[in-house]
Amino acid sequence: MGGSNAALGLLMAQVFHRASGRAWRLRQASLNLWERWVAELQSLGHPLQLNRGLLLLAANPDELARQQALCEARQAMGLPFELWGPAQLAELTPGLPAAALGGLWSAADGQIDPQPLLAALLHEARRLGARILGRRVQALNPISSGGWRLQLDRGEPLRCSTVVVCAGHGAAELLEPQGHPLPMAPVLGQAVELALEPSDAAGGWQGAWPAAVVWEGINLVPRPGGRLWLGATLEPGLNADAAALQSMADLNGHAPPWLTRATVLSRWQGLRVQPLERPAPWLEVLAPGLLMAGCHYRNGLLLAPATATWIAEALEAD
């Protein structure tokens, strides 16, 4: 939950650089499922919105060439991709980094706000009978007659026939004592919410600003009321670096004037978990009744529906 609340909610599925393999299939399945899930949650009265549109900016000629090749490949697949030139980018208000040579527009990708989404999912889970226990699991041990015992930080242990470990950085602490090594590395990310100066925000996000803009790996997510989410840094380890935050806020030296004038309203950080020696995410049946479904690295929210599908299929096959 902590990592999900810290996320910016970007859905980068069709802009993925490959068009085959497990990672591509998971992304496309998740994007399709998010459309269905959001529509179903809306029908149940939850005010959610799937914000469409993702614009990747080219900061140098090599990046522009890669975008052109990717656009041609996606258009050949019938996907809604366009290349935007400097003149088209200049129409966006507030203005983008002046150094942008062009941009790749993906109409189907986009963004969804994590906190109302998580609140809606938890509400529906409880309505359907799920118990939510806000307790730390200190140990996980097999039961000789079958199943697993979860030792909590307080209260009686829980006996479970099946355990799905979706923890991030804490997964290794639970599973390695059971003979399941999980080589992984934490990568910290910092983000901020900014308020634009009234004169800069007077027109709102006009000129077809998409749900998110990406500049050199930094995400700019427009918010209502002249606000902006900006994130996130890539910092190996557990400790936040003030210099990394400042570099991100300055868009690596390319922040337009309106961004440098903006006021920081809040800042936060979260941990992504990157699996080592294998691609993210880590989806594996480790033992009878013990599943690992985590280590999504930077795509946890995007891949949540595909992960849930994998868990359901694994449980049905058991």
C-alpha positions, 0 to 999 in steps of 0.5 A, spaced: 500 500 500 505 504 501 508 504 495 502 504 491 500 511 494 507 514 492 506 512 485 504 517 480 499 512 476 502 512 469 500 507 464 506 506 460 503 500 456 503 501 448 510 505 448 514 499 451 520 498 447 518 491 445 512 488 442 513 481 444 514 477 450 512 476 457 513 484 459 509 486 452 503 481 454 503 483 461 502 490 459 497 490 454 493 485 458 493 490 464 491 496 459 485 492 457 483 490 464 484 497 467 479 499 462 474 494 464 475 495 471 475 502 471 468 502 468 466 497 473 468 501 479 464 507 476 458 503 475 458 502 482 459 509 484 466 510 485 468 517 481 474 514 478 477 516 471 482 513 466 486 519 464 488 518 456 494 521 453 502 520 454 507 524 450 514 522 450 519 528 449 525 527 445 531 531 448 536 529 443 537 526 436 538 519 438 532 519 442 528 522 436 530 517 431 528 511 436 521 515 437 520 515 429 522 508 429 517 506 435 512 510 432 512 507 425 512 500 428 506 501 432 502 505 427 503 498 423 500 494 428 494 499 428 495 503 434 494 510 435 501 513 435 503 520 432 509 524 432 509 531 434 514 536 431 516 542 435 511 547 432 505 542 435 509 542 442 509 549 442 502 550 442 501 546 449 500 551 455 504 552 459 510 551 455 514 544 454 522 544 455 525 549 449 530 543 448 525 538 446 526 536 438 519 533 438 515 528 441 511 521 441 504 521 442 500 515 445 493 516 445 491 509 449 496 510 454 495 515 460 495 515 467 490 514 473 490 517 480 492 511 485 489 514 492 482 514 489 483 507 485 486 504 492 480 506 496 475 504 491 478 497 490 479 496 498 471 498 499 469 493 494 474 488 497 470 489 504 464 489 500 465 482 497 467 479 504 475 481 504 478 482 511 483 487 511 488 487 517 493 492 518 498 488 522 506 486 520 507 479 518 513 477 522 514 470 520 511 465 515 512 458 516 509 451 513 504 447 517 506 440 517 499 438 515 498 443 510 498 450 509 502 456 512 502 460 519 503 467 519 506 470 525 503 477 526 506 483 530 500 482 535 495 477 536 494 470 534 497 467 528 493 466 522 493 459 519 492 459 511 491 454 506 494 459 501 499 465 501 500 470 496 506 474 498 505 481 494 510 485 499 516 489 496 522 490 500 519 486 505 518 479 501 525 477 502 525 477 510 519 472 509 521 468 504 528 467 504 528 463 511 524 458 507 529 457 502 526 461 497 532 466 496 529 473 492 535 477 490 532 484 489 534 491 490 531 497 492 530 503 488 528 510 491 523 515 488 522 522 490 516 526 487 513 533 489 506 536 488 507 543 485 502 549 485 503 554 479 503 561 479 496 564 478 498 568 472 502 561 469 495 557 471 490 562 468 488 558 462 489 551 465 492 545 462 490 548 455 492 546 448 491 538 449 496 537 454 495 530 455 495 526 462 502 525 462 508 528 459 515 525 460 522 528 459 528 524 460 525 519 464 521 525 469 514 525 469 509 531 469 502 529 471 497 535 470 493 536 476 486 540 477 487 547 479 493 549 476 497 543 480 502 538 477 505 532 480 513 531 478 517 525 479 520 520 480 527 520 481 531 513 480 536 513 487 539 506 488 538 504 495 534 506 501 536 513 502 533 520 499 538 524 495 537 532 496 541 533 489 537 528 485 530 531 487 533 538 485 535 535 479 529 532 477 525 539 479 529 543 474 528 537 469 536 536 469 537 544 467 531 544 462 525 547 466 521 552 463 520 559 467 513 557 469 516 551 472 521 554 476 516 559 479 512 554 481 511 553 489 512 546 492 506 544 496 508 537 498 513 532 497 514 524 498 518 518 496 517 511 495 521 504 494 520 500 488 523 493 488 527 491 482 528 483 482 536 481 480 537 476 475 530 476 472 525 481 469 520 484 473 515 482 475 517 476 479 511 471 478 512 464 481 509 459 485 514 457 490 511 451 494 504 448 494 500 454 497 505 459 496 506 464 491 510 470 490 507 476 486 511 482 487 518 486 485 514 490 479 519 495 479 516 501 476 510 498 473 506 496 479 500 500 478 500 498 471 501 491 472 496 490 477 490 487 473 495 482 469 498 480 476 491 479 479 489 474 473 496 470 474 494 469 481 487 467 480 489 462 474 495 459 479 490 458 484 485 455 480 490 450 477 492 448 484 
